[in-house]
Amino acid sequence: MKPLLKGTEINKEITITAPIDLVWYAWTISERVSEWFASEAIINPKIDGAYELYFIPGNKTGMNTKGCKITKIVEQNELHFTWKGPDQFASIMNDENSLTLVKVNFSNTDNNITKISVNHSGFKSDENWSEVIKWHDMAWSGVLSSLKSALEKGEGNLCCKP
């Protein structure tokens, strides 16, 4: 996994030994997302469809991306969605005018090897956002490692548990 942090964007890449359709489903089917990303997910894979993750089981008010939407979807190629940060950054980035954007790109590199590229943008460059960026840089590394482990070994680790 290559971390690339420049300015107000986070870029991550990882290769996974799994067919692209399985990797795609891992991001776009609620039950599969809840195996490696968050304990509960509501994903409606269409433009303006929900991309909501709930990180605390049974809690719909804290640690979630409630209200986030898919902004672009190209089957087995691209998935873009708006993003909210964890509760400690809610006052900085979780109002409607401060949501960030996550772009996930999928590509086949070889038989049953899929490359995932994540670009997380929309961070502001002021001082309040530096911790937000550092936290998300760390979190995306963990998320992609969990995805890889879930698909290759059946052992995903949910992100951002309290």
MOLIN-V85878 format. One record per backbone hydrogen bond with DSSP energy under -1.0 kcal/mol. CO is the residue of the C=O (numbers start at 1). NH is the residue of the N-H. If there is no record, write none. Layout:
co={CO:CO}
nh={NH:NH}
This chain:
co={4:6:8:9:10:11:12:13:14:16:16:19:20:21:22:24:24:25:29:30:32:33:33:37:40:42:44:46:49:50:52:53:54:56:63:65:68:69:70:72:74:74:77:78:79:80:80:81:83:86:87:89:89:90:95:100:101:102:103:104:105:107:110:113:113:114:115:116:117:118:119:120:121:126:127:129:130:131:132:133:134:135:136:137:138:139:140:141:142:143:144:145:146:147:148:149:149}
nh={11:9:123:6:120:4:118:2:116:18:114:23:24:25:26:27:28:29:33:34:35:36:37:159:54:52:46:49:70:44:42:65:40:59:55:68:51:82:48:80:77:78:106:74:104:71:72:102:100:89:90:92:93:94:98:83:121:81:119:79:117:115:113:109:110:16:107:14:105:12:103:10:101:129:130:133:134:135:136:137:138:139:140:141:142:143:144:145:146:147:148:149:150:151:152:153:155}
